[in-house]
Amino acid sequence: MSQPALPAVRGTRAKEAWLQGRLAEVLNVPYVHLVFTLPHSLNDLYGAHPRWVIDTLFASVAQALSEFAANPKWMGVEAGTPAFSLVLHTWGQELQRHIHVHAVMACGVLDKTGQWAHAGTQAGLPVSNPCLICGVS
């Protein structure tokens, strides 16, 4: 007679299944980690209207990354479609309000035909190529 798995074991299996599912979604390309921080002077606005601030912050970050990806000057492809994930953090390491969005962005874009175009080294980047910062050329 078999025993049902202990709750901790079932939880571990579910966590592992979830992790494997997410890893299957990851593109086999270099990524860069970016952080977009809300100025601390806007913390009171967050306190009064948290949903609006969060929605606006996410929309602004997504728009900035999408515009960056669509610009051939920076990505080498016109109207490229980016691949990124965004995660909100509202506290810093010292448990003080520190609202910021972490972005994990693939170093490249999908072109108009759906083909992957690696960003490579492009002149004219607004900052040094973030893909080169993480050691990818």
Summary of the structure (lengths in Angstrom):
residues: 137
radius of gyration: 19.2
end to end distance: 56.9
largest distance: 67.8
contacts: 318
relative contact order: 0.18
helix: 42%
strand: 23%
